[in-house]
């Protein structure tokens, strides 16, 4: 089960400005989701964002919106995004079967969305470094439950390099130049 960019979609659940101040690891979740979202857009992987009741919780974090300007936005009232018929239908029409999933809160909306995706037959990749809750132990419990249900835990780097596949060619050079170098403490040399 390797991620392929032509089969993948990055689904970022409810990284909303009104919720993030109380989220343990919220800053990291936004940074990692935004970083991977930028890589995804550069590689042609669709990036979808959801917002749970934005009138009450505010819209998506502005840093995330800046990092992924080509995103598709879905509003939802169900905790599971898969319970929103428009999103579920849109996902089916997209033809994407590998869903890289992250956001907040891990034990509520991300978990229920992930379970819904698995029930619908999608491959789910739980983006651990971009998924958080108010309490870290609830995020860990959600990750464990999702893994037991069949989701594959991944990091942003794992997803990016699986999408890239190889270190030669213009695709790697372009993504490496714009996204990969700033995250490394030292230059990366793969070829």
Long-range contacts (C-beta under 8 A, 24 or more apart in sequence): 1-123, 1-152, 2-162, 3-98, 3-100, 3-125, 3-154, 3-158, 3-159, 3-162, 3-163, 4-98, 4-162, 4-163, 5-43, 5-44, 5-45, 5-163, 6-44, 7-96, 7-97, 7-98, 8-40, 8-45, 8-96, 8-98, 8-99, 8-100, 8-159, 8-163, 9-45, 9-46, 9-47, 9-48, 9-91, 9-94, 9-96, 9-98, 9-99, 9-100, 10-36, 10-37, 10-40, 10-45, 10-46, 10-47, 10-48, 10-100, 10-102, 10-127, 10-159, 11-48, 11-50, 11-81, 11-99, 11-100, 11-101, 11-102, 11-103, 11-113, 12-37, 12-47, 12-48, 12-49, 12-50, 12-60, 12-64, 12-68, 12-71, 12-102, 12-103, 12-130, 13-50, 13-81, 13-101, 13-102, 13-103, 13-104, 13-109, 13-110, 13-113, 14-50, 14-51, 14-52, 14-57, 14-103, 14-104, 14-105, 14-109, 14-110, 15-49, 15-60, 15-61, 15-64, 15-103, 15-104, 16-51, 16-52, 16-54, 16-57, 16-58, 16-59, 16-60, 16-61, 16-104, 17-57, 17-58, 17-59, 17-60, 17-61, 17-62, 18-56, 18-57, 18-58, 19-57, 19-58, 19-104, 19-105, 20-61, 20-104, 22-134, 23-104, 23-105, 23-132, 23-133, 23-134, 24-132, 24-133, 24-134, 24-135, 24-136, 24-139, 25-132, 25-136, 25-139, 26-104, 26-132, 28-129, 28-130, 28-132, 29-102, 29-103, 29-104, 29-129, 29-130, 29-131, 29-132, 30-61, 30-63, 30-64, 30-130, 31-63, 32-102, 32-127, 32-129, 32-130, 32-156, 33-64, 33-67, 33-102, 33-103, 33-127, 33-130, 33-156, 34-63, 34-64, 34-66, 34-67, 34-68, 35-67, 35-156, 35-179, 35-183, 36-100, 36-102, 36-127, 36-130, 36-156, 36-159, 36-160, 37-64, 37-67, 37-68, 37-71, 38-67, 38-68, 38-178, 38-179, 39-156, 39-159, 39-160, 39-163, 39-175, 39-179, 39-180, 40-68, 40-100, 40-163, 41-68, 41-69, 41-70, 42-174, 42-175, 42-178, 42-179, 43-163, 43-164, 43-171, 43-175, 45-163, 46-72, 46-94, 46-96, 47-71, 47-72, 48-72, 48-73, 48-74, 48-87, 49-73, 49-74, 50-74, 50-75, 50-76, 50-81, 50-87, 50-103, 50-109, 50-113, 51-75, 51-76, 52-76, 52-77, 52-79, 52-109, 53-77, 78-112, 79-108, 79-109, 79-112, 79-113, 80-109, 80-112, 80-113, 80-115, 80-116, 81-109, 81-113, 81-116, 82-112, 82-113, 82-116, 82-117, 82-119, 82-120, 83-112, 83-116, 88-116, 88-120, 91-122, 97-121, 97-122, 97-123, 98-122, 98-123, 98-125, 99-123, 99-124, 99-125, 100-125, 100-127, 100-154, 100-159, 101-125, 101-126, 101-127, 101-131, 101-151, 102-126, 102-127, 102-130, 102-131, 103-130, 103-131, 104-131, 104-132, 104-133, 105-132, 105-133, 105-134, 105-138, 105-139, 106-131, 106-132, 106-133, 106-138, 106-139, 106-142, 106-143, 107-133, 107-138, 107-139, 107-141, 107-142, 108-133, 110-142, 111-142, 111-145, 111-146, 114-146, 114-149, 114-151, 115-146, 115-149, 118-149, 118-150, 118-151, 123-152, 124-150, 124-151, 124-152, 125-151, 125-152, 125-153, 125-154, 125-159, 126-151, 126-152, 126-153, 126-154, 127-154, 127-155, 127-156, 127-159, 128-153, 128-154, 128-155, 129-155, 129-156, 130-156, 157-183, 167-191
